[in-house]
Amino acid sequence: MGRTYRELVAWQKAMKFVTEIYAATQRFPSEERYGLTNQLRRAAVSIPSNIAEGQARFSQKEFHHFLSQARGSLVEIETQLLIARELKYLQPAKADSLLAAADELGRVLNGLIASIKNRAA
């Protein structure tokens, strides 16, 4: 592999996504601090964290596992964003923008997962 996790496009995009999620959830109702706000933020933080941890492992199989965990957190966020939109915590345009960013990050993650599978095969 040879690269650090900071060089991975997936990690870079995930870090940007974390800041977007934090900014979007700042305006959520205060009663959601320990609810949807916390869930979205924790799931967002787990994406680049899992990418970094997986890349630091010594096997492709472990890296694949952590990338799969990151992908799971991403789809969790997509669901939570849809809930936030339904509850009117997010304007539809903002929700759509975040969902589009999630979709792009998902494609990059899927590409990285595919490349790891190919190397492990």
N, CA, C and O atoms as a printed pandas DataFrame, in Angstrom:
     atom_number atom_name residue_name chain_id  residue_number  x_coord  y_coord  z_coord
0              1         N          MET        A               1    0.835   -1.197    0.000
1              2        CA          MET        A               1    0.000    0.000    0.000
2              3         C          MET        A               1    0.872    1.250    0.000
3              4         O          MET        A               1    0.815    2.043   -0.940
4              5         N          GLY        A               2    1.663    1.432    1.025
5              6        CA          GLY        A               2    2.618    2.515    1.005
6              7         C          GLY        A               2    2.077    3.905    1.325
7              8         O          GLY        A               2    2.849    4.782    1.711
8              9         N          ARG        A               3    0.802    4.124    1.179
9             10        CA          ARG        A               3    0.239    5.453    1.422
10            11         C          ARG        A               3   -0.292    5.549    2.841
11            12         O          ARG        A               3   -0.645    4.545    3.460
12            13         N          THR        A               4   -0.342    6.786    3.348
13            14        CA          THR        A               4   -0.971    6.973    4.648
14            15         C          THR        A               4   -2.459    7.206    4.420
15            16         O          THR        A               4   -2.888    7.538    3.315
16            17         N          TYR        A               5   -3.227    7.029    5.465
17            18        CA          TYR        A               5   -4.669    7.230    5.352
18            19         C          TYR        A               5   -5.006    8.656    4.928
19            20         O          TYR        A               5   -6.019    8.876    4.264
20            21         N          ARG        A               6   -4.177    9.625    5.299
21            22        CA          ARG        A               6   -4.448   11.030    4.947
22            23         C          ARG        A               6   -4.367   11.284    3.446
23            24         O          ARG        A               6   -4.901   12.275    2.949
24            25         N          GLU        A               7   -3.703   10.394    2.734
25            26        CA          GLU        A               7   -3.594   10.523    1.285
26            27         C          GLU        A               7   -4.779    9.906    0.537
27            28         O          GLU        A               7   -4.949   10.133   -0.661
28            29         N          LEU        A               8   -5.584    9.135    1.243
29            30        CA          LEU        A               8   -6.724    8.479    0.606
30            31         C          LEU        A               8   -7.840    9.496    0.326
31            32         O          LEU        A               8   -8.250   10.237    1.219
32            33         N          VAL        A               9   -8.313    9.523   -0.889
33            34        CA          VAL        A               9   -9.400   10.430   -1.265
34            35         C          VAL        A               9  -10.637   10.158   -0.410
35            36         O          VAL        A               9  -11.345   11.087   -0.021
36            37         N          ALA        A              10  -10.891    8.899   -0.125
37            38        CA          ALA        A              10  -12.059    8.546    0.701
38            39         C          ALA        A              10  -11.956    9.201    2.077
39            40         O          ALA        A              10  -12.947    9.730    2.581
40            41         N          TRP        A              11  -10.783    9.173    2.686
41            42        CA          TRP        A              11  -10.599    9.786    4.003
42            43         C          TRP        A              11  -10.769   11.301    3.912
43            44         O          TRP        A              11  -11.410   11.908    4.770
44            45         N          GLN        A              12  -10.198   11.907    2.880
45            46        CA          GLN        A              12  -10.301   13.360    2.700
46            47         C          GLN        A              12  -11.753   13.791    2.532
47            48         O          GLN        A              12  -12.194   14.761    3.149
48            49         N          LYS        A              13  -12.487   13.075    1.703
49            50        CA          LYS        A              13  -13.899   13.396    1.496
50            51         C          LYS        A              13  -14.704   13.157    2.777
51            52         O          LYS        A              13  -15.616   13.921    3.093
52            53         N          ALA        A              14  -14.366   12.101    3.507
53            54        CA          ALA        A              14  -15.062   11.805    4.756
54            55         C          ALA        A              14  -14.819   12.905    5.790
55            56         O          ALA        A              14  -15.733   13.266    6.531
56            57         N          MET        A              15  -13.601   13.438    5.848
57            58        CA          MET        A              15  -13.298   14.526    6.780
58            59         C          MET        A              15  -14.120   15.770    6.436
59            60         O          MET        A              15  -14.650   16.433    7.328
60            61         N          LYS        A              16  -14.222   16.079    5.162
61            62        CA          LYS        A              16  -15.031   17.229    4.729
62            63         C          LYS        A              16  -16.505   16.996    5.087
63            64         O          LYS        A              16  -17.200   17.913    5.524
64            65         N          PHE        A              17  -16.960   15.774    4.897
65            66        CA          PHE        A              17  -18.344   15.416    5.200
66            67         C          PHE        A              17  -18.648   15.596    6.691
67            68         O          PHE        A              17  -19.739   16.037    7.051
68            69         N          VAL        A              18  -17.691   15.258    7.552
69            70        CA          VAL        A              18  -17.873   15.447    8.996
70            71         C          VAL        A              18  -18.168   16.916    9.296
71            72         O          VAL        A              18  -19.091   17.227   10.048
72            73         N          THR        A              19  -17.385   17.813    8.709
73            74        CA          THR        A              19  -17.596   19.246    8.989
74            75         C          THR        A              19  -18.951   19.705    8.467
75            76         O          THR        A              19  -19.596   20.551    9.087
76            77         N          GLU        A              20  -19.391   19.158    7.337
77            78        CA          GLU        A              20  -20.703   19.514    6.788
78            79         C          GLU        A              20  -21.827   19.033    7.709
79            80         O          GLU        A              20  -22.812   19.742    7.916
80            81         N          ILE        A              21  -21.676   17.834    8.256
81            82        CA          ILE        A              21  -22.686   17.296    9.179
82            83         C          ILE        A              21  -22.723   18.125   10.465
83            84         O          ILE        A              21  -23.801   18.458   10.957
84            85         N          TYR        A              22  -21.566   18.454   11.001
85            86        CA          TYR        A              22  -21.529   19.277   12.218
86            87         C          TYR        A              22  -22.199   20.627   11.980
87            88         O          TYR        A              22  -22.984   21.091   12.807
88            89         N          ALA        A              23  -21.887   21.251   10.856
89            90        CA          ALA        A              23  -22.491   22.557   10.556
90            91         C          ALA        A              23  -24.005   22.437   10.411
91            92         O          ALA        A              23  -24.746   23.281   10.916
92            93         N          ALA        A              24  -24.462   21.404    9.731
93            94        CA          ALA        A              24  -25.907   21.235    9.500
94            95         C          ALA        A              24  -26.658   20.951   10.795
95            96         O          ALA        A              24  -27.800   21.383   10.953
96            97         N          THR        A              25  -26.034   20.232   11.720
97            98        CA          THR        A              25  -26.736   19.857   12.945
98            99         C          THR        A              25  -26.679   20.952   14.021
99           100         O          THR        A              25  -27.359   20.845   15.041
100          101         N          GLN        A              26  -25.889   21.984   13.806
101          102        CA          GLN        A              26  -25.826   23.083   14.780
102          103         C          GLN        A              26  -27.183   23.743   14.986
103          104         O          GLN        A              26  -27.470   24.269   16.061
104          105         N          ARG        A              27  -28.006   23.711   13.961
105          106        CA          ARG        A              27  -29.309   24.379   14.037
106          107         C          ARG        A              27  -30.448   23.443   14.437
107          108         O          ARG        A              27  -31.609   23.852   14.466
108          109         N          PHE        A              28  -30.119   22.200   14.744
109          110        CA          PHE        A              28  -31.161   21.280   15.200
110          111         C          PHE        A              28  -31.673   21.755   16.557
111          112         O          PHE        A              28  -30.954   22.432   17.292
112          113         N          PRO        A              29  -32.915   21.400   16.892
113          114        CA          PRO        A              29  -33.454   21.800   18.199
114          115         C          PRO        A              29  -32.575   21.281   19.344
115          116         O          PRO        A              29  -31.986   20.204   19.247
116          117         N          SER        A              30  -32.495   22.059   20.423
117          118        CA          SER        A              30  -31.636   21.678   21.550
118          119         C          SER        A              30  -32.058   20.343   22.164
119          120         O          SER        A              30  -31.222   19.619   22.705
120          121         N          GLU        A              31  -33.347   20.014   22.084
121          122        CA          GLU        A              31  -33.776   18.726   22.652
122          123         C          GLU        A              31  -33.240   17.538   21.858
123          124         O          GLU        A              31  -33.327   16.399   22.320
124          125         N          GLU        A              32  -32.691   17.786   20.680
125          126        CA          GLU        A              32  -32.092   16.720   19.863
126          127         C          GLU        A              32  -30.600   16.547   20.128
127          128         O          GLU        A              32  -29.949   15.720   19.489
128          129         N          ARG        A              33  -30.051   17.325   21.070
129          130        CA          ARG        A              33  -28.608   17.265   21.347
130          131         C          ARG        A              33  -28.146   15.835   21.595
131          132         O          ARG        A              33  -27.092   15.429   21.103
132          133         N          TYR        A              34  -28.928   15.066   22.356
133          134        CA          TYR        A              34  -28.542   13.693   22.667
134          135         C          TYR        A              34  -29.289   12.683   21.803
135          136         O          TYR        A              34  -29.191   11.476   22.024
136          137         N          GLY        A              35  -30.019   13.170   20.837
137          138        CA          GLY        A              35  -30.761   12.308   19.930
138          139         C          GLY        A              35  -30.138   12.324   18.544
139          140         O          GLY        A              35  -29.011   11.872   18.341
140          141         N          LEU        A              36  -30.885   12.846   17.617
141          142        CA          LEU        A              36  -30.481   12.826   16.210
142          143         C          LEU        A              36  -29.170   13.579   15.961
143          144         O          LEU        A              36  -28.352   13.140   15.152
144          145         N          THR        A              37  -28.964   14.699   16.643
145          146        CA          THR        A              37  -27.712   15.452   16.471
146          147         C          THR        A              37  -26.524   14.563   16.821
147          148         O          THR        A              37  -25.578   14.442   16.043
148          149         N          ASN        A              38  -26.581   13.947   17.992
149          150        CA          ASN        A              38  -25.486   13.098   18.453
150          151         C          ASN        A              38  -25.294   11.895   17.540
151          152         O          ASN        A              38  -24.161   11.531   17.226
152          153         N          GLN        A              39  -26.387   11.275   17.112
153          154        CA          GLN        A              39  -26.277   10.104   16.238
154          155         C          GLN        A              39  -25.618   10.452   14.908
155          156         O          GLN        A              39  -24.737    9.733   14.436
156          157         N          LEU        A              40  -26.049   11.560   14.305
157          158        CA          LEU        A              40  -25.465   11.982   13.033
158          159         C          LEU        A              40  -23.978   12.287   13.182
159          160         O          LEU        A              40  -23.164   11.872   12.357
160          161         N          ARG        A              41  -23.638   13.007   14.226
161          162        CA          ARG        A              41  -22.239   13.384   14.421
162          163         C          ARG        A              41  -21.354   12.170   14.698
163          164         O          ARG        A              41  -20.263   12.053   14.140
164          165         N          ARG        A              42  -21.819   11.281   15.547
165          166        CA          ARG        A              42  -21.023   10.093   15.861
166          167         C          ARG        A              42  -20.829    9.219   14.611
167          168         O          ARG        A              42  -19.731    8.720   14.362
168          169         N          ALA        A              43  -21.882    9.044   13.844
169          170        CA          ALA        A              43  -21.768    8.238   12.623
170          171         C          ALA        A              43  -20.828    8.903   11.617
171          172         O          ALA        A              43  -20.043    8.227   10.951
172          173         N          ALA        A              44  -20.913   10.238   11.510
173          174        CA          ALA        A              44  -20.033   10.957   10.580
174          175         C          ALA        A              44  -18.572   10.822   10.990
175          176         O          ALA        A              44  -17.713   10.578   10.143
176          177         N          VAL        A              45  -18.285   10.977   12.268
177          178        CA          VAL        A              45  -16.915   10.864   12.766
178          179         C          VAL        A              45  -16.379    9.447   12.561
179          180         O          VAL        A              45  -15.186    9.260   12.322
180          181         N          SER        A              46  -17.247    8.465   12.654
181          182        CA          SER        A              46  -16.787    7.080   12.533
182          183         C          SER        A              46  -16.320    6.738   11.110
183          184         O          SER        A              46  -15.543    5.801   10.927
184          185         N          ILE        A              47  -16.783    7.483   10.112
185          186        CA          ILE        A              47  -16.388    7.157    8.734
186          187         C          ILE        A              47  -14.888    7.374    8.519
187          188         O          ILE        A              47  -14.193    6.413    8.191
188          189         N          PRO        A              48  -14.351    8.597    8.689
189          190        CA          PRO        A              48  -12.907    8.742    8.488
190          191         C          PRO        A              48  -12.095    7.970    9.525
191          192         O          PRO        A              48  -10.982    7.529    9.241
192          193         N          SER        A              49  -12.650    7.805   10.730
193          194        CA          SER        A              49  -11.947    7.050   11.771
194          195         C          SER        A              49  -11.757    5.593   11.352
195          196         O          SER        A              49  -10.678    5.030   11.532
196          197         N          ASN        A              50  -12.804    4.983   10.795
197          198        CA          ASN        A              50  -12.700    3.598   10.333
198          199         C          ASN        A              50  -11.788    3.467    9.129
199          200         O          ASN        A              50  -11.058    2.483    9.007
200          201         N          ILE        A              51  -11.822    4.449    8.237
201          202        CA          ILE        A              51  -10.911    4.412    7.087
202          203         C          ILE        A              51   -9.464    4.445    7.580
203          204         O          ILE        A              51   -8.629    3.663    7.125
204          205         N          ALA        A              52   -9.176    5.352    8.511
205          206        CA          ALA        A              52   -7.816    5.482    9.041
206          207         C          ALA        A              52   -7.388    4.215    9.776
207          208         O          ALA        A              52   -6.290    3.704    9.553
208          209         N          GLU        A              53   -8.253    3.710   10.649
209          210        CA          GLU        A              53   -7.894    2.522   11.410
210          211         C          GLU        A              53   -7.680    1.321   10.492
211          212         O          GLU        A              53   -6.738    0.551   10.675
212          213         N          GLY        A              54   -8.552    1.171    9.513
213          214        CA          GLY        A              54   -8.413    0.048    8.588
214          215         C          GLY        A              54   -7.137    0.117    7.776
215          216         O          GLY        A              54   -6.483   -0.900    7.546
216          217         N          GLN        A              55   -6.779    1.325    7.339
217          218        CA          GLN        A              55   -5.573    1.481    6.536
218          219         C          GLN        A              55   -4.326    1.172    7.362
219          220         O          GLN        A              55   -3.310    0.736    6.821
220          221         N          ALA        A              56   -4.407    1.397    8.666
221          222        CA          ALA        A              56   -3.262    1.147    9.545
222          223         C          ALA        A              56   -3.093   -0.332    9.879
223          224         O          ALA        A              56   -2.068   -0.722   10.439
224          225         N          ARG        A              57   -4.070   -1.152    9.549
225          226        CA          ARG        A              57   -3.983   -2.588    9.825
226          227         C          ARG        A              57   -3.023   -3.243    8.847
227          228         O          ARG        A              57   -2.651   -2.659    7.829
228          229         N          PHE        A              58   -2.634   -4.454    9.171
229          230        CA          PHE        A              58   -1.609   -5.125    8.379
230          231         C          PHE        A              58   -2.151   -6.060    7.313
231          232         O          PHE        A              58   -1.382   -6.680    6.579
232          233         N          SER        A              59   -3.473   -6.167    7.222
233          234        CA          SER        A              59   -3.997   -7.068    6.197
234          235         C          SER        A              59   -5.102   -6.390    5.388
235          236         O          SER        A              59   -5.821   -5.518    5.877
236          237         N          GLN        A              60   -5.207   -6.819    4.144
237          238        CA          GLN        A              60   -6.254   -6.313    3.265
238          239         C          GLN        A              60   -7.630   -6.698    3.806
239          240         O          GLN        A              60   -8.590   -5.937    3.689
240          241         N          LYS        A              61   -7.709   -7.885    4.396
241          242        CA          LYS        A              61   -8.979   -8.361    4.949
242          243         C          LYS        A              61   -9.457   -7.435    6.065
243          244         O          LYS        A              61  -10.637   -7.086    6.118
244          245         N          GLU        A              62   -8.552   -7.037    6.954
245          246        CA          GLU        A              62   -8.930   -6.120    8.036
246          247         C          GLU        A              62   -9.306   -4.748    7.480
247          248         O          GLU        A              62  -10.277   -4.140    7.927
248          249         N          PHE        A              63   -8.543   -4.266    6.512
249          250        CA          PHE        A              63   -8.851   -2.979    5.887
250          251         C          PHE        A              63  -10.247   -3.034    5.282
251          252         O          PHE        A              63  -11.033   -2.101    5.448
252          253         N          HIS        A              64  -10.557   -4.113    4.587
253          254        CA          HIS        A              64  -11.878   -4.290    3.984
254          255         C          HIS        A              64  -12.964   -4.237    5.060
255          256         O          HIS        A              64  -14.006   -3.610    4.865
256          257         N          HIS        A              65  -12.719   -4.898    6.196
257          258        CA          HIS        A              65  -13.691   -4.905    7.297
258          259         C          HIS        A              65  -13.968   -3.471    7.779
259          260         O          HIS        A              65  -15.125   -3.089    7.953
260          261         N          PHE        A              66  -12.928   -2.696    7.989
261          262        CA          PHE        A              66  -13.117   -1.334    8.485
262          263         C          PHE        A              66  -13.776   -0.436    7.441
263          264         O          PHE        A              66  -14.551    0.454    7.790
264          265         N          LEU        A              67  -13.475   -0.661    6.171
265          266        CA          LEU        A              67  -14.147    0.093    5.109
266          267         C          LEU        A              67  -15.632   -0.257    5.066
267          268         O          LEU        A              67  -16.473    0.604    4.806
268          269         N          SER        A              68  -15.944   -1.512    5.319
269          270        CA          SER        A              68  -17.350   -1.924    5.373
270          271         C          SER        A              68  -18.059   -1.253    6.543
271          272         O          SER        A              68  -19.220   -0.861    6.425
272          273         N          GLN        A              69  -17.366   -1.118    7.672
273          274        CA          GLN        A              69  -17.917   -0.399    8.821
274          275         C          GLN        A              69  -18.194    1.062    8.453
275          276         O          GLN        A              69  -19.237    1.609    8.810
276          277         N          ALA        A              70  -17.263    1.681    7.745
277          278        CA          ALA        A              70  -17.436    3.069    7.308
278          279         C          ALA        A              70  -18.652    3.183    6.393
279          280         O          ALA        A              70  -19.432    4.129    6.504
280          281         N          ARG        A              71  -18.809    2.228    5.502
281          282        CA          ARG        A              71  -19.951    2.218    4.577
282          283         C          ARG        A              71  -21.262    2.073    5.354
283          284         O          ARG        A              71  -22.260    2.705    5.011
284          285         N          GLY        A              72  -21.259    1.255    6.381
285          286        CA          GLY        A              72  -22.444    1.104    7.219
286          287         C          GLY        A              72  -22.811    2.402    7.913
287          288         O          GLY        A              72  -23.989    2.755    7.989
288          289         N          SER        A              73  -21.821    3.114    8.418
289          290        CA          SER        A              73  -22.081    4.412    9.058
290          291         C          SER        A              73  -22.647    5.405    8.057
291          292         O          SER        A              73  -23.509    6.216    8.393
292          293         N          LEU        A              74  -22.160    5.337    6.831
293          294        CA          LEU        A              74  -22.640    6.260    5.797
294          295         C          LEU        A              74  -24.115    6.040    5.491
295          296         O          LEU        A              74  -24.866    7.009    5.374
296          297         N          VAL        A              75  -24.544    4.797    5.360
297          298        CA          VAL        A              75  -25.964    4.560    5.071
298          299         C          VAL        A              75  -26.838    4.876    6.288
299          300         O          VAL        A              75  -28.009    5.229    6.146
300          301         N          GLU        A              76  -26.260    4.748    7.478
301          302        CA          GLU        A              76  -26.953    5.171    8.692
302          303         C          GLU        A              76  -27.219    6.688    8.620
303          304         O          GLU        A              76  -28.315    7.150    8.936
304          305         N          ILE        A              77  -26.211    7.439    8.205
305          306        CA          ILE        A              77  -26.344    8.889    8.070
306          307         C          ILE        A              77  -27.393    9.241    7.024
307          308         O          ILE        A              77  -28.200   10.146    7.238
308          309         N          GLU        A              78  -27.391    8.542    5.905
309          310        CA          GLU        A              78  -28.380    8.824    4.860
310          311         C          GLU        A              78  -29.793    8.688    5.426
311          312         O          GLU        A              78  -30.654    9.530    5.168
312          313         N          THR        A              79  -30.026    7.638    6.188
313          314        CA          THR        A              79  -31.335    7.428    6.803
314          315         C          THR        A              79  -31.662    8.552    7.785
315          316         O          THR        A              79  -32.779    9.071    7.791
316          317         N          GLN        A              80  -30.705    8.918    8.600
317          318        CA          GLN        A              80  -30.914    9.966    9.589
318          319         C          GLN        A              80  -31.151   11.329    8.933
319          320         O          GLN        A              80  -31.921   12.138    9.449
320          321         N          LEU        A              81  -30.499   11.581    7.813
321          322        CA          LEU        A              81  -30.744   12.834    7.085
322          323         C          LEU        A              81  -32.172   12.880    6.543
323          324         O          LEU        A              81  -32.812   13.931    6.562
324          325         N          LEU        A              82  -32.662   11.754    6.065
325          326        CA          LEU        A              82  -34.046   11.690    5.588
326          327         C          LEU        A              82  -35.023   11.940    6.733
327          328         O          LEU        A              82  -36.036   12.617    6.559
328          329         N          ILE        A              83  -34.712   11.390    7.901
329          330        CA          ILE        A              83  -35.542   11.638    9.086
330          331         C          ILE        A              83  -35.504   13.116    9.449
331          332         O          ILE        A              83  -36.547   13.712    9.720
332          333         N          ALA        A              84  -34.321   13.713    9.457
333          334        CA          ALA        A              84  -34.178   15.139    9.792
334          335         C          ALA        A              84  -34.955   16.011    8.816
335          336         O          ALA        A              84  -35.548   17.019    9.203
336          337         N          ARG        A              85  -34.948   15.615    7.549
337          338        CA          ARG        A              85  -35.724   16.379    6.555
338          339         C          ARG        A              85  -37.219   16.251    6.829
339          340         O          ARG        A              85  -37.950   17.240    6.771
340          341         N          GLU        A              86  -37.670   15.040    7.128
341          342        CA          GLU        A              86  -39.088   14.820    7.429
342          343         C          GLU        A              86  -39.540   15.606    8.660
343          344         O          GLU        A              86  -40.660   16.115    8.707
344          345         N          LEU        A              87  -38.656   15.700    9.651
345          346        CA          LEU        A              87  -38.966   16.443   10.875
346          347         C          LEU        A              87  -38.790   17.956   10.710
347          348         O          LEU        A              87  -39.039   18.732   11.633
348          349         N          LYS        A              88  -38.349   18.357    9.498
349          350        CA          LYS        A              88  -38.117   19.757    9.158
350          351         C          LYS        A              88  -36.977   20.377    9.969
351          352         O          LYS        A              88  -36.956   21.585   10.200
352          353         N          TYR        A              89  -36.035   19.542   10.395
353          354        CA          TYR        A              89  -34.822   20.050   11.034
354          355         C          TYR        A              89  -33.847   20.536    9.967
355          356         O          TYR        A              89  -32.985   21.371   10.240
356          357         N          LEU        A              90  -33.987   20.014    8.755
357          358        CA          LEU        A              90  -33.174   20.421    7.613
358          359         C          LEU        A              90  -34.090   20.898    6.500
359          360         O          LEU        A              90  -35.134   20.302    6.232
360          361         N          GLN        A              91  -33.686   21.973    5.862
361          362        CA          GLN        A              91  -34.392   22.410    4.660
362          363         C          GLN        A              91  -34.173   21.344    3.583
363          364         O          GLN        A              91  -33.112   20.722    3.536
364          365         N          PRO        A              92  -35.170   21.128    2.720
365          366        CA          PRO        A              92  -35.012   20.100    1.678
366          367         C          PRO        A              92  -33.745   20.273    0.834
367          368         O          PRO        A              92  -33.084   19.287    0.508
368          369         N          ALA        A              93  -33.404   21.508    0.478
369          370        CA          ALA        A              93  -32.210   21.731   -0.348
370          371         C          ALA        A              93  -30.937   21.330    0.398
371          372         O          ALA        A              93  -30.023   20.760   -0.198
372          373         N          LYS        A              94  -30.875   21.621    1.689
373          374        CA          LYS        A              94  -29.700   21.252    2.496
374          375         C          LYS        A              94  -29.628   19.737    2.648
375          376         O          LYS        A              94  -28.551   19.150    2.539
376          377         N          ALA        A              95  -30.760   19.109    2.897
377          378        CA          ALA        A              95  -30.785   17.653    3.000
378          379         C          ALA        A              95  -30.334   17.021    1.691
379          380         O          ALA        A              95  -29.550   16.072    1.694
380          381         N          ASP        A              96  -30.827   17.545    0.570
381          382        CA          ASP        A              96  -30.441   17.015   -0.743
382          383         C          ASP        A              96  -28.945   17.179   -0.990
383          384         O          ASP        A              96  -28.301   16.288   -1.543
384          385         N          SER        A              97  -28.393   18.321   -0.579
385          386        CA          SER        A              97  -26.964   18.572   -0.739
386          387         C          SER        A              97  -26.134   17.587    0.080
387          388         O          SER        A              97  -25.136   17.054   -0.404
388          389         N          LEU        A              98  -26.550   17.352    1.315
389          390        CA          LEU        A              98  -25.837   16.398    2.164
390          391         C          LEU        A              98  -25.988   14.970    1.645
391          392         O          LEU        A              98  -25.041   14.186    1.696
392          393         N          LEU        A              99  -27.168   14.634    1.150
393          394        CA          LEU        A              99  -27.380   13.306    0.578
394          395         C          LEU        A              99  -26.538   13.100   -0.678
395          396         O          LEU        A              99  -26.035   12.004   -0.921
396          397         N          ALA        A             100  -26.389   14.155   -1.471
397          398        CA          ALA        A             100  -25.535   14.065   -2.662
398          399         C          ALA        A             100  -24.068   13.867   -2.257
399          400         O          ALA        A             100  -23.348   13.090   -2.884
400          401         N          ALA        A             101  -23.633   14.568   -1.214
401          402        CA          ALA        A             101  -22.265   14.388   -0.713
402          403         C          ALA        A             101  -22.075   12.969   -0.178
403          404         O          ALA        A             101  -21.025   12.360   -0.385
404          405         N          ALA        A             102  -23.086   12.450    0.506
405          406        CA          ALA        A             102  -23.031   11.079    1.016
406          407         C          ALA        A             102  -22.947   10.084   -0.138
407          408         O          ALA        A             102  -22.202    9.106   -0.074
408          409         N          ASP        A             103  -23.711   10.341   -1.185
409          410        CA          ASP        A             103  -23.704    9.460   -2.352
410          411         C          ASP        A             103  -22.323    9.445   -3.009
411          412         O          ASP        A             103  -21.819    8.387   -3.388
412          413         N          GLU        A             104  -21.725   10.613   -3.139
413          414        CA          GLU        A             104  -20.385   10.695   -3.739
414          415         C          GLU        A             104  -19.357    9.968   -2.861
415          416         O          GLU        A             104  -18.517    9.221   -3.364
416          417         N          LEU        A             105  -19.435   10.193   -1.560
417          418        CA          LEU        A             105  -18.526    9.510   -0.648
418          419         C          LEU        A             105  -18.741    7.997   -0.727
419          420         O          LEU        A             105  -17.779    7.232   -0.673
420          421         N          GLY        A             106  -19.976    7.571   -0.853
421          422        CA          GLY        A             106  -20.277    6.149   -0.996
422          423         C          GLY        A             106  -19.640    5.546   -2.242
423          424         O          GLY        A             106  -19.120    4.431   -2.206
424          425         N          ARG        A             107  -19.686    6.288   -3.339
425          426        CA          ARG        A             107  -19.057    5.790   -4.574
426          427         C          ARG        A             107  -17.543    5.652   -4.401
427          428         O          ARG        A             107  -16.950    4.673   -4.855
428          429         N          VAL        A             108  -16.922    6.633   -3.746
429          430        CA          VAL        A             108  -15.479    6.571   -3.510
430          431         C          VAL        A             108  -15.144    5.400   -2.584
431          432         O          VAL        A             108  -14.185    4.668   -2.829
432          433         N          LEU        A             109  -15.927    5.224   -1.528
433          434        CA          LEU        A             109  -15.719    4.095   -0.621
434          435         C          LEU        A             109  -15.883    2.768   -1.346
435          436         O          LEU        A             109  -15.085    1.849   -1.159
436          437         N          ASN        A             110  -16.917    2.668   -2.172
437          438        CA          ASN        A             110  -17.137    1.435   -2.935
438          439         C          ASN        A             110  -15.958    1.134   -3.846
439          440         O          ASN        A             110  -15.559   -0.021   -3.990
440          441         N          GLY        A             111  -15.400    2.169   -4.463
441          442        CA          GLY        A             111  -14.227    1.980   -5.314
442          443         C          GLY        A             111  -13.028    1.493   -4.525
443          444         O          GLY        A             111  -12.292    0.616   -4.977
444          445         N          LEU        A             112  -12.833    2.062   -3.347
445          446        CA          LEU        A             112  -11.720    1.638   -2.497
446          447         C          LEU        A             112  -11.930    0.199   -2.023
447          448         O          LEU        A             112  -10.992   -0.597   -2.005
448          449         N          ILE        A             113  -13.151   -0.125   -1.643
449          450        CA          ILE        A             113  -13.471   -1.497   -1.226
450          451         C          ILE        A             113  -13.197   -2.477   -2.370
451          452         O          ILE        A             113  -12.621   -3.543   -2.153
452          453         N          ALA        A             114  -13.609   -2.115   -3.578
453          454        CA          ALA        A             114  -13.369   -2.986   -4.739
454          455         C          ALA        A             114  -11.873   -3.177   -4.988
455          456         O          ALA        A             114  -11.431   -4.282   -5.305
456          457         N          SER        A             115  -11.091   -2.097   -4.845
457          458        CA          SER        A             115   -9.655   -2.220   -5.080
458          459         C          SER        A             115   -8.986   -3.091   -4.008
459          460         O          SER        A             115   -8.043   -3.827   -4.298
460          461         N          ILE        A             116   -9.478   -3.000   -2.781
461          462        CA          ILE        A             116   -8.939   -3.839   -1.701
462          463         C          ILE        A             116   -9.285   -5.300   -1.956
463          464         O          ILE        A             116   -8.450   -6.183   -1.755
464          465         N          LYS        A             117  -10.519   -5.558   -2.399
465          466        CA          LYS        A             117  -10.925   -6.934   -2.716
466          467         C          LYS        A             117  -10.035   -7.510   -3.804
467          468         O          LYS        A             117   -9.602   -8.659   -3.719
468          469         N          ASN        A             118   -9.761   -6.700   -4.836
469          470        CA          ASN        A             118   -8.934   -7.172   -5.956
470          471         C          ASN        A             118   -7.509   -7.482   -5.506
471          472         O          ASN        A             118   -6.905   -8.449   -5.970
472          473         N          ARG        A             119   -6.974   -6.660   -4.600
473          474        CA          ARG        A             119   -5.608   -6.903   -4.110
474          475         C          ARG        A             119   -5.546   -8.148   -3.233
475          476         O          ARG        A             119   -4.548   -8.868   -3.222
476          477         N          ALA        A             120   -6.631   -8.389   -2.499
477          478        CA          ALA        A             120   -6.661   -9.542   -1.596
478          479         C          ALA        A             120   -6.856  -10.852   -2.353
479          480         O          ALA        A             120   -6.508  -11.927   -1.864
480          481         N          ALA        A             121   -7.421  -10.741   -3.561
481          482        CA          ALA        A             121   -7.726  -11.961   -4.333
482          483         C          ALA        A             121   -6.492  -12.580   -4.952
483          484         O          ALA        A             121   -6.588  -13.605   -5.626
